Amino acid sequence: MDIRTLTPTYAVSPQIELSDLPAIKAAGYVAVIDNRPDAEIPADLHADTIRVAAEAAGLTFIANPIIGGMLTMENVKAQAAALEASSGPVLAYCASGNRSSIVWALAHAGKMPTDELIGIPARHGYQLEALRGQLDAMAQNG
């Protein structure tokens, strides 16, 4: 498990395993968001399997699958809603953490400066500079 903290309340990670859930809970996370479609992963890591184990560990589980290169505004709205509803820190995961970083940045457009939305993920190797125009446009359109 490779947790990369973007903010005190949001972190991203590459694909998690069932065995990671107790450590995620122990690290203080209260919710897990799965941004990876089941079609990308083996059956033992599908959302329903992770959901059962996460909930058994006392974590809230949200499935918000993002198909690579096909992120939608529904994904952005679902991620934002999950973050707003959470009572504490959230860990989101996908294949590398990149999609979870992108959807976080888009969900915070207009709420944080664009430079921060790009710079914070960049500290962890996620390059979001190509989203600058979209982030700025979303911030202007509220």
C-alpha positions as CSV (number, residue, x, y, z in Angstrom):
1,M,0.0,0.0,0.0
2,D,1.3,3.4,-1.0
3,I,-0.8,6.2,0.5
4,R,0.0,9.7,-0.8
5,T,-1.6,12.4,1.3
6,L,-2.9,15.4,-0.7
7,T,-4.6,17.2,2.1
8,P,-5.2,16.3,5.8
9,T,-8.6,14.9,4.7
10,Y,-7.8,13.3,1.3
11,A,-5.2,10.8,0.2
12,V,-4.8,8.7,-2.9
13,S,-3.3,5.3,-3.5
14,P,-2.7,2.8,-6.2
15,Q,-4.9,-0.3,-6.0
16,I,-5.4,-1.5,-2.5
17,E,-5.7,-5.1,-1.3
18,L,-8.2,-6.6,1.2
19,S,-5.3,-7.0,3.6
20,D,-4.7,-3.2,3.5
21,L,-8.1,-2.3,5.1
22,P,-7.1,-2.7,8.7
23,A,-4.1,-0.5,8.2
24,I,-6.2,2.1,6.4
25,K,-8.6,2.2,9.3
26,A,-5.8,2.3,11.8
27,A,-4.3,5.3,9.9
28,G,-7.4,7.2,10.7
29,Y,-9.3,7.0,7.4
30,V,-13.1,6.8,7.8
31,A,-14.0,6.2,4.1
32,V,-12.6,4.6,1.0
33,I,-13.5,5.6,-2.5
34,D,-12.9,3.1,-5.3
35,N,-12.2,5.0,-8.6
36,R,-11.2,1.9,-10.5
37,P,-13.7,0.1,-12.7
38,D,-14.1,-3.7,-12.1
39,A,-13.3,-4.4,-15.7
40,E,-9.6,-3.4,-15.0
41,I,-9.0,-5.8,-12.1
42,P,-9.3,-9.4,-10.9
43,A,-12.6,-10.5,-9.4
44,D,-11.1,-10.7,-5.9
45,L,-10.5,-6.9,-6.0
46,H,-13.9,-5.9,-7.4
47,A,-15.9,-3.1,-5.7
48,D,-18.4,-5.5,-4.1
49,T,-15.6,-7.6,-2.5
50,I,-13.7,-4.5,-1.2
51,R,-17.0,-3.0,0.0
52,V,-17.8,-6.0,2.2
53,A,-14.3,-6.0,3.7
54,A,-14.2,-2.2,4.1
55,E,-17.5,-2.1,5.9
56,A,-16.5,-5.0,8.1
57,A,-13.5,-3.0,9.1
58,G,-15.7,0.0,10.0
59,L,-15.0,2.1,6.9
60,T,-17.5,3.7,4.6
61,F,-17.1,2.5,1.0
62,I,-18.0,4.4,-2.1
63,A,-17.7,3.1,-5.6
64,N,-17.1,5.9,-8.2
65,P,-15.5,4.0,-11.1
66,I,-13.6,6.2,-13.6
67,I,-12.8,4.7,-17.0
68,G,-9.3,5.9,-18.0
69,G,-9.6,8.9,-20.3
70,M,-13.4,9.0,-19.9
71,L,-13.9,11.0,-16.6
72,T,-17.4,12.5,-16.5
73,M,-18.9,15.4,-14.6
74,E,-21.0,12.7,-12.8
75,N,-17.7,11.2,-11.5
76,V,-16.6,14.7,-10.3
77,K,-20.0,15.3,-8.6
78,A,-20.0,11.9,-7.0
79,Q,-16.5,12.4,-5.6
80,A,-17.3,15.8,-4.3
81,A,-20.5,14.5,-2.6
82,A,-18.6,11.6,-1.0
83,L,-16.0,14.0,0.3
84,E,-18.6,16.4,1.7
85,A,-20.5,13.6,3.3
86,S,-17.5,12.1,5.0
87,S,-17.0,12.5,8.7
88,G,-13.2,12.3,8.4
89,P,-10.2,11.6,6.2
90,V,-10.9,9.7,2.9
91,L,-8.6,7.4,0.9
92,A,-9.4,7.2,-2.8
93,Y,-7.7,4.6,-5.0
94,C,-7.4,3.6,-8.7
95,A,-4.6,2.0,-10.6
96,S,-1.9,4.5,-9.7
97,G,-3.7,7.3,-7.8
98,N,-3.7,9.6,-10.8
99,R,-7.4,9.4,-11.6
100,S,-8.2,9.9,-7.9
101,S,-6.0,13.0,-8.0
102,I,-7.6,14.3,-11.1
103,V,-11.2,13.9,-9.8
104,W,-10.2,15.5,-6.5
105,A,-8.7,18.5,-8.4
106,L,-11.8,18.9,-10.6
107,A,-14.1,18.6,-7.5
108,H,-12.2,21.5,-5.9
109,A,-12.1,23.8,-8.9
110,G,-13.0,27.3,-7.6
111,K,-12.7,26.2,-4.0
112,M,-8.9,26.2,-4.1
113,P,-6.4,28.0,-6.3
114,T,-5.6,26.2,-9.6
115,D,-1.9,26.3,-8.8
116,E,-2.6,24.3,-5.6
117,L,-4.9,21.9,-7.4
118,I,-2.0,21.2,-9.8
119,G,0.9,21.6,-7.4
120,I,-0.3,19.3,-4.6
121,P,-0.7,16.2,-6.7
122,A,2.6,17.1,-8.5
123,R,4.5,16.5,-5.2
124,H,3.5,12.9,-5.6
125,G,4.3,12.6,-9.3
126,Y,0.8,13.3,-10.7
127,Q,1.0,15.7,-13.6
128,L,-2.2,17.7,-13.8
129,E,-0.9,20.7,-15.7
130,A,-2.9,19.8,-18.8
131,L,-6.0,20.4,-16.7
132,R,-5.2,24.0,-15.9
133,G,-7.6,25.5,-18.6
134,Q,-10.4,23.2,-17.5
135,L,-9.8,24.0,-13.8
136,D,-9.8,27.7,-14.5
137,A,-13.0,27.5,-16.6
138,M,-14.8,25.5,-13.9
139,A,-13.7,28.0,-11.3
140,Q,-15.1,30.9,-13.3
141,N,-18.3,29.1,-14.0
142,G,-18.8,28.2,-10.3
